[in-house]
Amino acid sequence: MSSSLSQLRRLLGYLRNHKLEFLTGIILVVFMSYASSVIPILIKEAIDKGISTKNYEFALRYSLIILGVAVLQGAFSFTARYLLVKSAQHAVYDLRMDAFRAIQRHNIEFFDKTYSGQLISRITNDTERITRFLSFRIRMFVYSMFLIAMSLYYMSRMSGILSAVAFVTIIIVVLINTTYAKKVRPIYDKVRHQTGVIASVATASISGIKTIKALAAERFIQGKFSNENEKLYKFNIDATRITAIYGNASFLVLGLAMGTMVYYGGKGIIEGLLTVGELAAFLTYMLTLMWPLRALGFTIGDIQRSLAAASRLFEIIDSAPKSIDPPDAVEIKNPKGKIEFKDVWFTYHTGKTVLKGINLTINSGEKVLITGPPGSGKSTILKLIARFYEPTKGQILIDDIDIRKIKTENLRKIVAYVPQEPFIFNRTIRENIALAKPHAEINEIIKAAKIAKIHDFISTLPNGYETIVGEKGVTLSGGQRQRIALARALLLEPKIILLDDPVSNLDAKTEKELVEDLKDILKDKTAIIVSQRLSLAKIVDRVVVMKDGNIVEEGSPEELAKKGGLFSEMLASMKGEKNGE
Ligand SMILES: Nc1ncnc2c1ncn2[C@@H]1O[C@H](COP(=O)(O)OP(=O)(O)OP(=O)(O)O)[C@@H](O)[C@H]1O
C-alpha cells in the first residue's frame, strides 16, 4: 500500500510542470459535479412550485435555470476535459521520454535479458494506460465521488427511506463494476497479448515467405496461425460473456431500485410525506448517477493496474545507469590505437564462460585477424573492446589506459565497431552514414563513402545521398550494406576499427573485392577482423587462432601456415572446399 502511494506520488510528480492546468481542471470537475447534483433539485422545484400548482411563470423560470445550469455544466466539462487531458499528455510525454532515455542508457546485457516486445509494450501500452488514468480515470473519480456525496446529501434532506435505497444501490452498482473490471481486464490483457502474437506470426511468415514457399511449409504455417487465431477468438468470447453478465447487472439493480423508489415514494406521496417533485428528483438522481457509478467501479478496479504500469516504467528508469562513466573518467586526446588484454575472463549472463584468460597485445596500426571455430569467443573479444560488456576478470587497455576509465563518448570516437549484420535504418543514405555524427557536412560524408568505396555506387542512385534505403526504399546488397557500415564507422575517423565477420554474407567475387579494398580502408588504423574466411589473412600482419575461449596459436599468416596447427588445418580444408573435395 505504502509503495502504491509512493508510486502514485511519483506519477503525480510528472504533472508538476502543468500543476495549474491540472488543478484548474480538477476544480472545474467539482463545479461540473455540483451542477449535475442540483439539476434534480431544480426539477423538483419546477414540479412542486410550478407544474403542480399550475404556476406557468414559475415553471418557465425553473426551465430556464435548468437550461442555464446544463449549459454551464457543459462548459465546465469541456474545459476540465481539455485541461486534464492536456496536462496528462504532457506528463506522459515526459515519462515516455525518461523511459526511452533510460532504455538507451542501459547496457547490452540488459537487452540480452529483456524481450524487445516487452520494452516496446512499456513505451506504448503502459504509457497509454497511464494517460487514461491521469486524464479520464482521475476526472471520473473526482466527478463521481463528489456527485455521490452531493446527491446523498440532497436526497437525505428529502426522504430517509429513499436515500437508504439509493445508498444501497450505489454500493451494489460500484461493487458490481469493480468486480466486472477486475474480471474483464485480465482477459483484455490476454486479448492484447494474443493480438501481438498473431501480429508476430503474421510478420514472420510474411518476411520469411520465400523460405516458406521454397520448403512448401504453407500448411504448417497456416496451422500455427490457425491455433493462435483460435486462442484470440476464445479470449474475445470470454470477454463478451463477462461483459454481458456484469455489464447488464447494473441496469437490473437500477431497475429494481427505481421500482422500489416508485413504490415507497408513491406511498409517501399518498400519505403526504413526499411531494411528486421529490420523487421525480430521486428518480433523476438514480439516472444521473448510473454512468458515474459504473466509471467509479472501473476506476477503483483500475488504480492498481495503472500504478503497476507506472511502476514497470519506473523500474526501467531506475535500473538504468545514471551515467555510464565513473567520475574520474579520462579522455585520450591523441589516440595511438594500442590494445592490450591482460588475463581477460568473460562469462555471459547465461553462465557460459567464453573467454578464459586472454592475454593479447595489438600494437598501434597493426592489423590482426582473429579466427577459429564457431563459438570460440572471437566476436566476444570485439564486444569487450567496444565495451558492450565488461570483463568478468582482468583488464583491457587502450593506449595503456583501462577502457573502463575512458569516457564513453571518447571511446566511441576512438573505436569503431562494425557488426556482422549492420543495421541499415529506413532513411536516406546520408542519414545512415551520419548516424554517429548527424550534423556532419556532406563533404565529410562523401569522403568517408569514398574511402569505403561506396561513393560511386551512391552516385548512380536517382537521389544520390538522399536516396531512401531499406524497407520500401532501395534494397542494398550484403556488400553494399557492409560498405555503408564502414563509411558510417570511418566518418568518426576512429583509430581502431573492429570488423565482425565482414565478408561472411558475401559471395566469392564481392568478398574478393572487399578484402582488396579493406587494405586501403584500414590504412593508418589499428584493425581487428574476426572471421573464419582466411582470404582476410592476406591483408593482416598477424593471425590469432582461438578455440574454446583460449588463444591457441598466434603469429604471422606465413608462419602459421607452415606450423601445422589449427590454422594450417583450416587453410587446408578451405583449399579442399575450393577444389570441390
Ligand atoms: N549475448 C550473449 N548471451 C549469451 N551467450 C552468448 C552471447 N553472445 C554469444 N554467446 C555465446 O558465447 C559463445 C561465444 O560467442 P562468440 O560470438 O564470441 O563466438 P564466435 O567465435 O565469434 O562465433 P562465430 O564464429 O559463430 O560468430 C557462443 O557459445 C555463444 O553462444
The ligand as an SDF file (V2000), in Angstrom:
LIG
                    3D

 31 33  0  0  0  0  0  0  0  0999 V2000
   24.7490  -12.2000  -25.8490 N   0  0  0  0  0  0  0  0  0  0  0  0
   25.0610  -13.4340  -25.4930 C   0  0  0  0  0  0  0  0  0  0  0  0
   24.4920  -14.0090  -24.4310 N   0  0  0  0  0  0  0  0  0  0  0  0
   24.8080  -15.2560  -24.0660 C   0  0  0  0  0  0  0  0  0  0  0  0
   25.7040  -16.0330  -24.7200 N   0  0  0  0  0  0  0  0  0  0  0  0
   26.2950  -15.5200  -25.8070 C   0  0  0  0  0  0  0  0  0  0  0  0
   26.0130  -14.1970  -26.2460 C   0  0  0  0  0  0  0  0  0  0  0  0
   26.7340  -13.9500  -27.3560 N   0  0  0  0  0  0  0  0  0  0  0  0
   27.4640  -15.0640  -27.5820 C   0  0  0  0  0  0  0  0  0  0  0  0
   27.1980  -16.0120  -26.6570 N   0  0  0  0  0  0  0  0  0  0  0  0
   27.8060  -17.3460  -26.5690 C   0  0  0  0  0  0  0  0  0  0  0  0
   29.1970  -17.1980  -26.3880 O   0  0  0  0  0  0  0  0  0  0  0  0
   29.9200  -18.0960  -27.1850 C   0  0  0  0  0  0  0  0  0  0  0  0
   30.9620  -17.3460  -27.9870 C   0  0  0  0  0  0  0  0  0  0  0  0
   30.2960  -16.4930  -28.8780 O   0  0  0  0  0  0  0  0  0  0  0  0
   31.0720  -15.5930  -29.9380 P   0  0  0  0  0  0  0  0  0  0  0  0
   30.0410  -14.8870  -30.7380 O   0  0  0  0  0  0  0  0  0  0  0  0
   32.1020  -14.7980  -29.2640 O   0  0  0  0  0  0  0  0  0  0  0  0
   31.7760  -16.7220  -30.7880 O   0  0  0  0  0  0  0  0  0  0  0  0
   32.4680  -16.6400  -32.1990 P   0  0  0  0  0  0  0  0  0  0  0  0
   33.7460  -17.3640  -32.0630 O   0  0  0  0  0  0  0  0  0  0  0  0
   32.5240  -15.2420  -32.6900 O   0  0  0  0  0  0  0  0  0  0  0  0
   31.4650  -17.4970  -33.0500 O   0  0  0  0  0  0  0  0  0  0  0  0
   31.0200  -17.3540  -34.6050 P   0  0  0  0  0  0  0  0  0  0  0  0
   32.2090  -17.6410  -35.4230 O   0  0  0  0  0  0  0  0  0  0  0  0
   29.9880  -18.4310  -34.7360 O   0  0  0  0  0  0  0  0  0  0  0  0
   30.4590  -15.9870  -34.7570 O   0  0  0  0  0  0  0  0  0  0  0  0
   28.9040  -18.8350  -28.0260 C   0  0  0  0  0  0  0  0  0  0  0  0
   28.7400  -20.1280  -27.4630 O   0  0  0  0  0  0  0  0  0  0  0  0
   27.6410  -18.0610  -27.9090 C   0  0  0  0  0  0  0  0  0  0  0  0
   26.5440  -18.9300  -27.8700 O   0  0  0  0  0  0  0  0  0  0  0  0
  1  2  1  0
  2  3  1  0
  2  7  2  0
  3  4  2  0
  4  5  1  0
  5  6  2  0
  6  7  1  0
  6 10  1  0
  7  8  1  0
  8  9  2  0
  9 10  1  0
 10 11  1  0
 11 12  1  0
 11 30  1  0
 12 13  1  0
 13 14  1  0
 13 28  1  0
 14 15  1  0
 15 16  1  0
 16 17  2  0
 16 18  1  0
 16 19  1  0
 19 20  1  0
 20 21  2  0
 20 22  1  0
 20 23  1  0
 23 24  1  0
 24 25  2  0
 24 26  1  0
 24 27  1  0
 28 29  1  0
 28 30  1  0
 30 31  1  0
M  END
$$$$
